[in-house]
Amino acid sequence: MYDYIIIGAGIIGLNIAKNLAERFPMASIVVLEKEKEVALHGSGRNSGVLHAGFYYTANSLKAKFTKEGNAALKEFCKERNLEVNPCQKIVVAQNEKELQGLYELKKRGDINGVELHLVNEEELKKLYPNIKTYKEALLCPSTATVNPKKVTQEFAKVIQELGVELVLDCKYEGSSNNVIRTSKGDYEGIQIINCAGLYADKIAKDFSFCKDFVIIPFKGIYLKDKNNVSSLKTNIYPVPNLDNPFLGVHYTLTVDNEAKIGPTAIPAFWRENYKGFDNFKLGECLEILYYEAKLFLTNAFGFRDLAFSEVKKYSFKYLISLAKNLTQDMKHEGYDSWSTPGIRAQLLNKNTLELVQDFVVEGDKNSIHVLNAVSPAFTSSIPFANWVVEEHILRK
């Protein structure tokens, strides 16, 4: 009998395990991971950007944890000798409407306590001659990039140093009360914590939670300039559509100074629809297609328009043309291959057909379910895990 069973060794599951082990050194904690190593899905396939926290409205969990998470992850990387690229971020506008959106981001950042600076076109040209904007741009000094796979793997090492048991290649097969059935046998625990990412909704339903939601996967791919022929110096983002959770096509500089353009936000047909028919599951595909068809027919949150525009991004030429709106005199011939795809485990409200914008956690005294750990969950992971422990696990 374990005190805590955590399903999923992604960045959130590992941080919850770390938090519990540091609080309760004598507690018995096990983390069950279905893959043969950690960070094979969302935690290892994201952009590695440490976001600053200015996109989110002040009453949201994302706003609450992103700024603190940014600083906490930088400190963790420093302690564990992991590289951080302090490459900052520039958000640019293309017209008057986007300029108003830029001011809204500045306002949100000010409320959330994030350091931001408005710079005019002349000031921007002195800082970054290849970036263009309409009248003003937003400079964010605290944005940085890391290697997300290495960071997640390091957290896996930390929890084992703290005495947490990590069981790999251990697939969830079902549950009965507080007994978890897996491919490696049964595990019984006092509290079950579900951090299963793309499958969090499926597992939550076994515990009679997540009744109003379903995960709709979106595939994100970047076009990479491995040798940074473009001489990118910072992350360059457009003003996003604040009504949906996607940030638009942008330039990202990795921790190794590799430049990338993207990502796509292409609706996927099953949860691990990375390439071809790998990991294909018919039942899963039919369920997701059912909801995507509803979204397409109703054009909820502009899904139909999104689907058509995203499919076009499979063209190198089209994706580069979108990125060119943010720059001038930038070389693009180095962008010639796709990066490893990632899939966003995006929660959909089945009743309203709206994408859920914030983190969602449900549960009772026996089980806790982290249901919408989408961007910036990686950045927010340390304080978010602490909040899950204090407000959900311990209070239940």
Secondary structure as the mmCIF struct_conf table of DSSP 4:
data_model
#
loop_
_struct_conf.conf_type_id
_struct_conf.id
_struct_conf.beg_label_comp_id
_struct_conf.beg_label_asym_id
_struct_conf.beg_label_seq_id
_struct_conf.end_label_comp_id
_struct_conf.end_label_asym_id
_struct_conf.end_label_seq_id
STRN STRN1 TYR A 2 ILE A 7
BEND BEND1 GLY A 10 GLY A 10
HELX_RH_AL_P HELX_RH_AL_P1 ILE A 11 ARG A 23
TURN_TY1_P TURN_TY1_P1 PRO A 25 MET A 26
BEND BEND2 ALA A 27 ALA A 27
STRN STRN2 ILE A 29 LEU A 32
BEND BEND3 LYS A 34 VAL A 38
BEND BEND4 LEU A 40 HIS A 41
HELX_RH_AL_P HELX_RH_AL_P2 GLY A 42 ARG A 45
BEND BEND5 ASN A 46 ASN A 46
STRN STRN3 VAL A 49 LEU A 50
BEND BEND6 GLY A 53 GLY A 53
BEND BEND7 TYR A 55 TYR A 56
TURN_TY1_P TURN_TY1_P2 ALA A 58 ASN A 59
BEND BEND8 SER A 60 SER A 60
HELX_RH_AL_P HELX_RH_AL_P3 LEU A 61 GLU A 79
TURN_TY1_P TURN_TY1_P3 ARG A 80 ASN A 81
STRN STRN4 ASN A 85 ASN A 85
STRN STRN5 LYS A 89 VAL A 92
BEND BEND9 GLN A 94 ASN A 95
HELX_RH_AL_P HELX_RH_AL_P4 GLU A 96 ILE A 111
TURN_TY1_P TURN_TY1_P4 ASN A 112 GLY A 113
STRN STRN6 HIS A 117 ASN A 120
HELX_RH_AL_P HELX_RH_AL_P5 GLU A 121 LEU A 127
TURN_TY1_P TURN_TY1_P5 PRO A 129 ASN A 130
STRN STRN7 ILE A 131 ILE A 131
BEND BEND10 TYR A 134 LYS A 135
STRN STRN8 GLU A 136 CYS A 140
TURN_TY1_P TURN_TY1_P6 PRO A 141 SER A 142
STRN STRN9 ALA A 144 THR A 145
HELX_RH_AL_P HELX_RH_AL_P6 PRO A 148 GLU A 161
TURN_TY1_P TURN_TY1_P7 LEU A 162 GLY A 163
STRN STRN10 GLU A 165 VAL A 167
BEND BEND11 ASP A 169 ASP A 169
STRN STRN11 TYR A 172 SER A 176
TURN_TY1_P TURN_TY1_P8 ASN A 177 ASN A 178
STRN STRN12 VAL A 179 THR A 182
TURN_TY1_P TURN_TY1_P9 SER A 183 LYS A 184
STRN STRN13 GLY A 185 ASN A 194
HELX_RH_3T_P HELX_RH_3T_P1 GLY A 197 TYR A 199
HELX_RH_AL_P HELX_RH_AL_P7 ALA A 200 ASP A 206
TURN_TY1_P TURN_TY1_P10 PHE A 207 SER A 208
TURN_TY1_P TURN_TY1_P11 LYS A 211 ASP A 212
STRN STRN14 PHE A 213 GLY A 220
STRN STRN15 LEU A 223 ASP A 225
TURN_TY1_P TURN_TY1_P12 LYS A 226 ASN A 227
TURN_TY1_P TURN_TY1_P13 VAL A 229 SER A 230
BEND BEND12 THR A 234 THR A 234
STRN STRN16 ASN A 235 PRO A 238
HELX_LH_PP_P HELX_LH_PP_P1 VAL A 239 PRO A 240
TURN_TY1_P TURN_TY1_P14 LEU A 242 ASP A 243
BEND BEND13 ASN A 244 PRO A 245
BEND BEND14 VAL A 249 VAL A 249
STRN STRN17 HIS A 250 LEU A 253
TURN_TY1_P TURN_TY1_P15 VAL A 255 ASP A 256
STRN STRN18 ALA A 259 GLY A 262
STRN STRN19 ILE A 266 PRO A 267
HELX_LH_PP_P HELX_LH_PP_P2 ALA A 268 ALA A 268
BEND BEND15 PHE A 269 TRP A 270
TURN_TY1_P TURN_TY1_P16 ARG A 271 GLU A 272
BEND BEND16 LYS A 275 LYS A 275
TURN_TY1_P TURN_TY1_P17 GLY A 276 ASN A 279
HELX_RH_AL_P HELX_RH_AL_P8 LEU A 282 THR A 298
TURN_TY1_P TURN_TY1_P18 ASN A 299 ASN A 299
HELX_RH_3T_P HELX_RH_3T_P2 ALA A 300 GLY A 302
HELX_RH_AL_P HELX_RH_AL_P9 PHE A 303 VAL A 311
HELX_RH_3T_P HELX_RH_3T_P3 LYS A 312 TYR A 314
BEND BEND17 SER A 315 SER A 315
HELX_RH_AL_P HELX_RH_AL_P10 PHE A 316 LYS A 324
TURN_TY1_P TURN_TY1_P19 ASN A 325 LEU A 326
STRN STRN20 THR A 327 THR A 327
BEND BEND18 GLN A 328 ASP A 329
TURN_TY1_P TURN_TY1_P20 GLU A 333 GLY A 334
STRN STRN21 SER A 337 TRP A 338
STRN STRN22 GLY A 342 ASN A 349
TURN_TY1_P TURN_TY1_P21 LYS A 350 LEU A 353
STRN STRN23 GLU A 354 LEU A 355
BEND BEND19 ASP A 358 ASP A 358
STRN STRN24 VAL A 361 GLY A 363
BEND BEND20 LYS A 365 ASN A 366
STRN STRN25 SER A 367 VAL A 370
TURN_TY1_P TURN_TY1_P22 SER A 375 PRO A 376
HELX_RH_AL_P HELX_RH_AL_P11 ALA A 377 VAL A 388
HELX_RH_PI_P HELX_RH_PI_P1 VAL A 389 ILE A 393
TURN_TY1_P TURN_TY1_P23 LEU A 394 ARG A 395
#
